[in-house]
Every structure is written in structure tokens, then in C-alpha cells.
Amino acid sequence: MSKLIRELKEQKGYSESEKMIAEFMLENYRSIAAMSTRQMAKKTYTSPSAIVRFSQKMGFEGYTDFKVQFLAE
């Protein structure tokens, strides 16, 4: 299991909105490739900025960088 996937599953230090984002990504990884931050936010009941902040918290510049690495793993 990759480090990124393990971090998403463990959810250490995540806020409630970050937990919703992580769980959605793990459960719906096939549909993420075509999703924008706005679409992801709608599905996770968060905001587009929360998606970007989550991606940055995971060590990426933004959602697009995070998405590319997540889908590669």
C-alpha cells in the first residue's frame, strides 16, 4: 500500500471535512479523474477551497497535483 493511500485511510489529525474528502476519494476513486474541485466539493459537502487545502495538507501544490498522484497509485 502506498504512503498516500495509507495516510488517507488512517486519517490522523484530519478535521471532519477532511475525513469526508478522504473517505469519498477512497470509495469513489474511479470517478475522481474527471472531477473538478467544485464537483468534488459538492459530493463531499465541503467547499472547493477545502479540497485545495486538503491537497496542500497532503503535500501537493493543489488538487490537480494530488489527483494525478492519487490516481497513479
N, C-alpha and C positions, 0 to 999 in steps of 0.2 A: 504494500500500500504506500502510495506517495505521501510525502510530508504535507502537501496541500490538502489532500483528501483526509488525512488523519486529523489535521487541525480543524477542518470543517466538521468532522464527526465528534471530536472531543468538546468543542465549543467552550474552551476555558476562557473566562473573562469576557464573554460575549454579553451584550445587552439583549433585551427581549427582541428588539427589531433585528439585530444581527443573528440571533438564533433562528428567526423566521426565514431570513435570507439564506442562511446556510442549509437549513432543512429543505427549503424549496429547491435549491441547487442540487442537492444530493438526490432528491426524489424525482426531479424533472430534468436531469442533465441532457437528455436528448433534445429538448426544445429550447435550451438556452442559446444555442448557436445563432438563432435568428432573432433573439430578443434584445431590445434596446433597454436602456436604464429605465425609461418611462414604463415600458411594458413589464419589466421585472418588478418595479415598484408597485404597480397595480396588482400584480399577482401575489405579492408578499405583504400587502397592506402597509407599505412604507413609502418613502419618497425617493425620487431619483438621486438626490444628494446623499441619502443614506446608503444607496447602492455604491456610489462612488467612494464614500468614506469607508465602507466595509472593504472594498477592493484595496484601498490605500492602507488600511489597517493590516491587511494580509501581505503587504509588502510590494504592491504593484502601483504603477503610476495612475491607473484608473481602471474602470470597468472593462474596457476593451482588452487591455493587457492581461487582466485577471482571467477574463473569459477564454482567451487564446490558450493560456497555460492550463486552466482547468479542463478544457476540452481535450487538450493533448494528453492529459493524464487519465 
